[in-house]
Amino acid sequence: MFERQKVRPFIKYMVCACVNVFLLASAAHSEDFKTTDGREYKNATVSNVEPDGITILMSSGIVKLYFKELPEVVQQKYHYDPVKAAEFTKSEEEKQRAIREQTEKTRKERMRIASPRRTV
């Protein structure tokens, strides 16, 4: 009984501490971004970093900002490397091309199967 009385307050304390850390961490990571052409994104949280840019979350939605359109300070902060970015972009384009080709092939096959066969 004595042990149980010690453990319950400790568990409550740990849960409260974890929630507070989470809330503080999420608030601390909000940033403002301004692109080189003047667009501004306020209270944004970086959700993903890729070699060619960052994805940010805001109350109005999700946006991908390419490093080419961000100031040099932001590029350095997120370790932008133009060579890696070009390789990544080329790789992503190849993946998208392969998906489009497969989709078109599947569509043609379905059309062939669905069309009635004519006998002459």
MDAnalysis code that builds the backbone (N, CA, C; Angstrom):
import MDAnalysis as mda
import numpy as np

u = mda.Universe.empty(360, n_residues=120, atom_resindex=np.repeat(np.arange(120), 3), trajectory=True)
u.add_TopologyAttr("name", ["N", "CA", "C"] * 120)
u.add_TopologyAttr("resid", np.arange(1, 121))
u.add_TopologyAttr("resname", ["MET", "PHE", "GLU", "ARG", "GLN", "LYS", "VAL", "ARG", "PRO", "PHE", "ILE", "LYS", "TYR", "MET", "VAL", "CYS", "ALA", "CYS", "VAL", "ASN", "VAL", "PHE", "LEU", "LEU", "ALA", "SER", "ALA", "ALA", "HIS", "SER", "GLU", "ASP", "PHE", "LYS", "THR", "THR", "ASP", "GLY", "ARG", "GLU", "TYR", "LYS", "ASN", "ALA", "THR", "VAL", "SER", "ASN", "VAL", "GLU", "PRO", "ASP", "GLY", "ILE", "THR", "ILE", "LEU", "MET", "SER", "SER", "GLY", "ILE", "VAL", "LYS", "LEU", "TYR", "PHE", "LYS", "GLU", "LEU", "PRO", "GLU", "VAL", "VAL", "GLN", "GLN", "LYS", "TYR", "HIS", "TYR", "ASP", "PRO", "VAL", "LYS", "ALA", "ALA", "GLU", "PHE", "THR", "LYS", "SER", "GLU", "GLU", "GLU", "LYS", "GLN", "ARG", "ALA", "ILE", "ARG", "GLU", "GLN", "THR", "GLU", "LYS", "THR", "ARG", "LYS", "GLU", "ARG", "MET", "ARG", "ILE", "ALA", "SER", "PRO", "ARG", "ARG", "THR", "VAL"])
u.atoms.positions = np.array([
    [0.822, -1.191, 0.000],
    [0.000, 0.000, 0.000],
    [0.866, 1.255, 0.000],
    [1.921, 1.253, 0.826],
    [2.791, 2.413, 0.936],
    [3.492, 2.700, -0.410],
    [3.934, 1.659, -1.107],
    [4.599, 1.816, -2.398],
    [3.653, 2.412, -3.438],
    [2.417, 1.980, -3.459],
    [1.425, 2.447, -4.412],
    [1.195, 3.954, -4.240],
    [1.180, 4.429, -3.021],
    [0.978, 5.850, -2.758],
    [2.138, 6.684, -3.286],
    [3.338, 6.121, -3.312],
    [4.491, 6.836, -3.834],
    [4.507, 6.854, -5.359],
    [4.059, 5.782, -5.980],
    [4.145, 5.632, -7.430],
    [3.116, 6.499, -8.148],
    [1.899, 6.573, -7.692],
    [0.852, 7.327, -8.386],
    [1.193, 8.802, -8.557],
    [1.614, 9.518, -7.521],
    [1.966, 10.923, -7.740],
    [3.141, 11.077, -8.716],
    [4.072, 10.145, -8.665],
    [5.215, 10.209, -9.574],
    [4.753, 10.056, -11.021],
    [3.849, 9.141, -11.285],
    [3.325, 8.928, -12.637],
    [2.591, 10.178, -13.112],
    [1.764, 10.766, -12.259],
    [1.054, 11.993, -12.635],
    [2.048, 13.107, -12.953],
    [3.080, 13.212, -12.122],
    [4.104, 14.230, -12.342],
    [4.790, 14.019, -13.691],
    [5.138, 12.795, -14.023],
    [5.824, 12.492, -15.281],
    [4.936, 12.782, -16.490],
    [3.664, 12.451, -16.389],
    [2.737, 12.721, -17.490],
    [2.632, 14.230, -17.710],
    [2.475, 14.990, -16.636],
    [2.388, 16.447, -16.754],
    [3.675, 17.022, -17.338],
    [4.802, 16.513, -16.903],
    [6.090, 16.995, -17.405],
    [6.225, 16.716, -18.896],
    [5.824, 15.538, -19.330],
    [5.910, 15.177, -20.753],
    [5.008, 16.071, -21.600],
    [3.808, 16.318, -21.136],
    [2.879, 17.181, -21.875],
    [3.452, 18.589, -21.978],
    [3.990, 19.108, -20.898],
    [4.570, 20.451, -20.923],
    [5.766, 20.537, -21.875],
    [6.614, 19.541, -21.862],
    [7.764, 19.528, -22.767],
    [7.290, 19.520, -24.214],
    [6.292, 18.720, -24.518],
    [5.757, 18.660, -25.876],
    [5.197, 20.009, -26.301],
    [4.412, 20.634, -25.442],
    [3.810, 21.919, -25.783],
    [4.873, 23.004, -25.970],
    [5.851, 23.031, -25.111],
    [6.915, 24.021, -25.244],
    [7.749, 23.775, -26.498],
    [8.010, 22.523, -26.793],
    [8.818, 22.195, -27.974],
    [8.095, 22.579, -29.247],
    [6.803, 22.331, -29.313],
    [6.063, 22.660, -30.529],
    [5.948, 24.167, -30.706],
    [5.799, 24.905, -29.632],
    [5.723, 26.357, -29.727],
    [7.079, 26.958, -30.064],
    [8.140, 26.350, -29.582],
    [9.483, 26.889, -29.794],
    [9.960, 26.711, -31.226],
    [9.406, 25.799, -31.957],
    [9.861, 25.532, -33.310],
    [9.126, 26.337, -34.368],
    [8.205, 27.179, -33.983],
    [7.524, 28.025, -34.955],
    [8.494, 29.088, -35.450],
    [8.527, 29.257, -36.751],
    [9.428, 30.225, -37.357],
    [8.678, 31.043, -38.390],
    [9.259, 32.150, -38.754],
    [8.757, 32.949, -39.862],
    [9.737, 32.794, -41.018],
    [9.202, 32.577, -42.216],
    [10.035, 32.430, -43.409],
    [9.654, 33.500, -44.414],
    [10.648, 34.047, -45.077],
    [10.415, 35.016, -46.148],
    [11.255, 34.593, -47.337],
    [10.594, 34.420, -48.488],
    [11.303, 33.997, -49.691],
    [12.008, 35.186, -50.322],
    [12.891, 34.889, -51.266],
    [13.640, 35.956, -51.926],
    [12.746, 36.852, -52.775],
    [11.562, 36.351, -53.159],
    [10.638, 37.195, -53.924],
    [9.597, 37.906, -53.036],
    [9.765, 37.806, -51.696],
    [8.940, 38.599, -50.788],
    [7.765, 37.893, -50.136],
    [7.481, 36.649, -50.505],
    [6.375, 35.934, -49.847],
    [6.747, 35.628, -48.407],
    [5.777, 35.771, -47.503],
    [6.036, 35.545, -46.085],
    [5.152, 34.427, -45.546],
    [5.736, 33.621, -44.683],
    [5.035, 32.531, -44.021],
    [5.290, 32.684, -42.524],
    [4.237, 33.000, -41.782],
    [4.367, 33.284, -40.347],
    [3.977, 32.067, -39.517],
    [4.631, 31.929, -38.357],
    [4.348, 30.855, -37.397],
    [4.314, 29.487, -38.055],
    [5.308, 29.216, -38.860],
    [5.387, 27.945, -39.579],
    [6.302, 26.979, -38.833],
    [5.959, 25.711, -38.934],
    [6.770, 24.660, -38.340],
    [7.325, 23.791, -39.462],
    [8.616, 23.552, -39.454],
    [9.238, 22.706, -40.473],
    [8.868, 21.260, -40.171],
    [8.211, 20.614, -41.129],
    [7.789, 19.227, -40.921],
    [8.686, 18.235, -41.649],
    [9.370, 18.691, -42.698],
    [10.203, 17.777, -43.473],
    [11.320, 18.564, -44.146],
    [12.508, 17.998, -44.151],
    [13.641, 18.603, -44.842],
    [14.127, 17.616, -45.889],
    [14.160, 18.064, -47.136],
    [14.671, 17.252, -48.238],
    [15.844, 17.997, -48.853],
    [16.631, 17.339, -49.679],
    [17.800, 18.018, -50.256],
    [17.463, 19.267, -51.069],
    [16.246, 19.342, -51.630],
    [15.906, 20.494, -52.461],
    [15.039, 21.547, -51.771],
    [14.575, 21.274, -50.543],
    [13.737, 22.255, -49.872],
    [13.175, 21.747, -48.564],
    [12.317, 22.577, -47.957],
    [11.685, 22.226, -46.688],
    [10.173, 22.289, -46.852],
    [9.494, 21.437, -46.121],
    [8.042, 21.469, -46.082],
    [7.647, 22.087, -44.753],
    [6.764, 23.081, -44.816],
    [6.350, 23.756, -43.592],
    [4.851, 23.607, -43.381],
    [4.474, 23.571, -42.100],
    [3.068, 23.504, -41.704],
    [2.677, 24.840, -41.105],
    [1.505, 25.330, -41.501],
    [0.968, 26.571, -40.950],
    [-0.515, 26.353, -40.679],
    [-1.129, 27.318, -40.053],
    [-2.566, 27.195, -39.790],
    [-3.351, 27.176, -41.100],
    [-2.791, 27.772, -42.159],
    [-3.489, 27.823, -43.440],
    [-3.182, 26.644, -44.354],
    [-2.245, 25.767, -43.968],
    [-1.965, 24.603, -44.803],
    [-0.508, 24.189, -44.790],
    [-0.154, 23.426, -45.827],
    [1.194, 22.872, -45.966],
    [1.804, 23.428, -47.247],
    [3.078, 23.821, -47.175],
    [3.763, 24.386, -48.339],
    [5.174, 23.820, -48.404],
    [5.635, 23.543, -49.630],
    [7.043, 23.183, -49.807],
    [7.757, 24.415, -50.338],
    [8.807, 24.807, -49.629],
    [9.643, 25.924, -50.048],
    [10.968, 25.366, -50.544],
    [11.309, 25.706, -51.784],
    [12.566, 25.229, -52.350],
    [13.700, 26.129, -51.881],
    [14.853, 25.539, -51.610],
    [15.982, 26.300, -51.107],
    [16.405, 27.408, -52.066],
    [16.170, 27.215, -53.357],
    [16.530, 28.245, -54.337],
    [15.800, 29.551, -54.061],
    [14.602, 29.458, -53.470],
    [13.810, 30.662, -53.213],
    [13.925, 31.162, -51.776],
    [14.838, 30.591, -51.005],
    [15.019, 30.995, -49.616],
    [16.366, 31.693, -49.435],
    [16.463, 32.590, -48.447],
    [17.726, 33.293, -48.203],
    [18.853, 32.334, -47.826],
    [20.070, 32.793, -48.001],
    [21.244, 31.962, -47.743],
    [21.318, 31.499, -46.288],
    [20.848, 32.328, -45.367],
    [20.869, 31.958, -43.943],
    [20.038, 30.700, -43.709],
    [18.875, 30.629, -44.333],
    [17.999, 29.452, -44.189],
    [18.635, 28.256, -44.889],
    [19.229, 28.472, -46.037],
    [19.908, 27.384, -46.757],
    [20.997, 26.767, -45.893],
    [21.764, 27.600, -45.234],
    [22.839, 27.094, -44.375],
    [22.280, 26.362, -43.164],
    [21.222, 26.904, -42.587],
    [20.632, 26.287, -41.392],
    [20.190, 24.854, -41.662],
    [19.650, 24.618, -42.866],
    [19.143, 23.286, -43.203],
    [20.093, 22.517, -44.124],
    [21.352, 22.942, -44.205],
    [22.433, 22.219, -44.893],
    [22.144, 21.985, -46.377],
    [21.756, 23.047, -47.072],
    [21.479, 22.964, -48.504],
    [22.768, 22.731, -49.276],
    [22.719, 21.744, -50.182],
    [23.833, 21.442, -51.075],
    [23.250, 21.378, -52.494],
    [23.612, 22.335, -53.362],
    [23.027, 22.380, -54.710],
    [23.230, 21.096, -55.516],
    [24.365, 20.440, -55.343],
    [24.637, 19.202, -56.089],
    [23.681, 18.103, -55.637],
    [23.534, 17.930, -54.316],
    [22.609, 16.921, -53.797],
    [21.170, 17.253, -54.170],
    [20.843, 18.540, -54.187],
    [19.491, 18.959, -54.561],
    [19.194, 18.589, -56.013],
    [20.150, 18.823, -56.898],
    [19.963, 18.484, -58.317],
    [19.806, 16.977, -58.500],
    [20.613, 16.195, -57.795],
    [20.497, 14.733, -57.880],
    [19.145, 14.264, -57.356],
    [18.711, 14.847, -56.242],
    [17.425, 14.486, -55.647],
    [16.281, 14.820, -56.604],
    [16.330, 16.021, -57.192],
    [15.283, 16.445, -58.122],
    [15.225, 15.525, -59.328],
    [16.385, 15.173, -59.864],
    [16.424, 14.261, -61.018],
    [15.838, 12.904, -60.647],
    [16.190, 12.393, -59.472],
    [15.674, 11.111, -59.009],
    [14.148, 11.148, -58.842],
    [13.649, 12.233, -58.257],
    [12.198, 12.364, -58.068],
    [11.464, 12.462, -59.403],
    [12.043, 13.185, -60.356],
    [11.436, 13.292, -61.689],
    [11.379, 11.936, -62.369],
    [12.441, 11.134, -62.232],
    [12.455, 9.792, -62.815],
    [11.394, 8.899, -62.177],
    [11.233, 9.012, -60.865],
    [10.193, 8.236, -60.183],
    [8.806, 8.626, -60.689],
    [8.569, 9.929, -60.827],
    [7.267, 10.401, -61.309],
    [7.018, 9.958, -62.751],
    [8.060, 9.987, -63.593],
    [7.918, 9.533, -64.975],
    [7.553, 8.052, -65.014],
    [8.203, 7.242, -64.184],
    [7.909, 5.807, -64.130],
    [6.472, 5.564, -63.661],
    [6.018, 6.341, -62.702],
    [4.630, 6.203, -62.218],
    [3.652, 6.570, -63.326],
    [3.930, 7.670, -64.054],
    [3.042, 8.062, -65.163],
    [2.991, 6.985, -66.236],
    [4.143, 6.415, -66.581],
    [4.185, 5.361, -67.602],
    [3.395, 4.136, -67.157],
    [3.556, 3.747, -65.902],
    [2.830, 2.580, -65.390],
    [1.333, 2.854, -65.358],
    [0.952, 4.051, -64.975],
    [-0.461, 4.421, -64.940],
    [-1.062, 4.371, -66.339],
    [-0.342, 4.908, -67.320],
    [-0.829, 4.900, -68.703],
    [-0.926, 3.464, -69.240],
    [0.053, 2.645, -68.910],
    [0.029, 1.242, -69.339],
    [-1.177, 0.522, -68.739],
    [-1.427, 0.757, -67.458],
    [-2.574, 0.134, -66.783],
    [-3.890, 0.616, -67.389],
    [-3.965, 1.922, -67.680],
    [-5.186, 2.476, -68.283],
    [-5.455, 1.854, -69.647],
    [-4.417, 1.716, -70.466],
    [-4.586, 1.116, -71.792],
    [-5.011, -0.342, -71.685],
    [-4.434, -1.068, -70.741],
    [-4.796, -2.471, -70.549],
    [-6.261, -2.596, -70.118],
    [-6.697, -1.734, -69.233],
    [-8.103, -1.769, -68.792],
    [-9.049, -1.434, -69.938],
    [-8.643, -0.475, -70.771],
    [-9.463, -0.115, -71.931],
    [-9.556, -1.292, -72.901],
    [-8.439, -1.976, -73.089],
    [-8.426, -3.120, -74.003],
    [-9.348, -4.226, -73.496],
    [-9.290, -4.480, -72.194],
    [-10.121, -5.530, -71.601],
    [-11.594, -5.142, -71.623],
    [-11.881, -3.871, -71.368],
    [-13.270, -3.412, -71.274],
    [-13.947, -3.253, -72.635],
    [-13.167, -3.018, -73.689],
    [-13.792, -2.798, -74.996],
    [-14.320, -4.100, -75.576],
    [-15.521, -4.030, -76.187],
    [-16.092, -5.270, -76.765],
    [-15.274, -5.695, -77.992],
    [-15.160, -6.998, -78.138],
    [-14.408, -7.509, -79.273],
    [-15.358, -7.672, -80.456],
    [-14.899, -7.221, -81.574],
    [-15.725, -7.317, -82.784],
    [-15.270, -8.506, -83.610],
    [-16.219, -9.202, -84.113],
    [-15.907, -10.322, -85.003],
    [-16.331, -9.936, -86.411],
    [-15.483, -10.215, -87.358],
    [-15.787, -9.852, -88.748],
    [-15.985, -11.087, -89.567],
])
